[in-house]
Amino acid sequence: MTKLMTGLSLVVPVLFLLSLTLGPAEVSAGDSLAALFSDDYGPLSLVMREIRLPRSVLAVLIGAGLGLAGAAMQGYLRNPLAEPGLIGVSSSAALGAVFAINTGLATGMALGLPIAALAGALIGVGLVLLLAGPQGGSITLILAGIAISAMAGALTSLVLNLSPNPFAANEIVFWMMGSLADRSMLHVWLVLPFVAVGAVILLRLGRGLDALTLGEDAAQSMGVNLNRLRLMLVFGTASVVGGATAIAGAIGFIGLVVPHILRPFVHGQPSRLLWVSALGGAVMLQLADIAVRVILPTRDLKLGVVTALVGAPLFLHLIYKTRKGQG
Amino acid sequence: MSVLRVANLCVVRRNRPVLRDVSFEINPGEFVGLLGPNGAGKTSLMRAALGLMEAQGQSSLANLTAADRARAVAWMPQSREIAWPVPVERLVALGRIPHLPGGGRLPPKDQEIVERALARMDLGALRSRAASRLSGGEQARALIARALAQDTPFLMADEPAAGLDPAHQIGTMQMFAALAREGRSAFVSLHDLGLAARHCTRLILLADGGVLADGPPDAVLTPDLMARAFGISVWHEHTAAGPVFQPLEVL
């Protein structure tokens, strides 16, 4: 477990450096890293600081957030198939973004798109909490999340359907595939507080999630306040996933696959899985973001496409393994 | 001072009264068996007494704050949930949650309590196996050990002996009786009347939403009360090997 943590903690900075030195410009790794800290390199310094640095930072931040939120959600629902999008945040954030693109808000204002997406996430999570009620178990939360996801999905389709402008429709479709290309430091500063606050909330849930291993009744009798736990989980997840979706679009599979892969290494204990999944999520998104630049550097390959292409077969493998274990 | 005092407890579920005016008190050193036919409200009584479900009336445990309650009573629910493939020793260590600030290694004193719980439930050989992959009876033993590790003066368990093999059924009942002799208390629902007759210090018989009888096993396991509560005839004798109780026929 500690070996795994150390290993992952070492891989994250290595990938970070690799990501920083990767780009279409033919520059040596040493030069590009030096340009990050010195103004002597002219335009290269600008490229490093305003294009590559935010991209690399966002990959770590968003990957870690998605991995962590996935581990927390699976721990809370006691289901390895749960993913953070289940409570409707990512689809309502996407609806906000789509609205911004369609109305021209995205181009009219520097951070118009992410802010609209965050507003969408906020409304979505508010509705989910309202629907699920202040009390009750995990089932009402899932049902409310599914209802809101379906509603947001339908409205997104409606916007696409009625979009008078084919370019806007095109842009919407591409945005929804998820990407970290062409983000600025402004995006980093916008998403950082959301991911940080959400992560702090989620990382503190370990005890309650451990107790929930024994079911809701037993957890409650051990002094865990389930209503508070659920509220914190929803807020934390909404903050992380809402922020991540607002900046990067819909990036699936990380919150689902990463905790699932890492669970055996922590002997299934939900509290230990939180930190490990955050690191694992950062590694997976960094790898995916490096892959989109290496595999098809000239075509704008989207991140969400790659994570799904890698994630789905991984998942199939896991299903196969589970099936063999049962047989 | 009693470990649980219930007064005029009423439970209504979906407009159907489940329990009416239940009152009793459990004192240190008692091993109380809760008997009653299916649907008599045994689980509802235990959950309401713990404050886990809505109820009218008084329960000394339900009045406590969640944190205080977790140090006053350990609860083993009937549904034996183990969500993740956690090793048995870590599962048992979850019982220490109410006593620890959270995270990190188990302090030596807590580790000792966990070891004692593992030993008491005969789990030494299973300690590193994944709890969710054990057999039903083994899971039940691990969950009883988890409740023991909470190290509370009072232990409540909903059908802890169901699904155990005879040796572990007897072992589990003897363990509860031993806890009672140490000055702690146990409140355990049971369907095996023979086990109840041999091991409990006191029995509470629920039927028709109320307490039909409450007293020492001999006073509760009478042919008349058994006929009224379960509709069965019984054979109950004191032998050289202790009390023997056997249900015979449906009346």
Interface residues (C-beta under 8 A of the other chain):
Chain A: R78 G206 R207 D210 A211 L212 T213 L214 G215 D217 A218 Q220 S221 M222 G223 V224 N225 R263 P264 H267 G268 Q269 P270 S271
Chain B: R47 L50 L52 A66 A67 R69 A70 V73 A74 W75 M76 P77 S79 E81 I82 A83 W84 P85 V86 P87 R90 L91 L94 G95 I97 P98 G102 G103 A130 S132 L143 R146 Q150
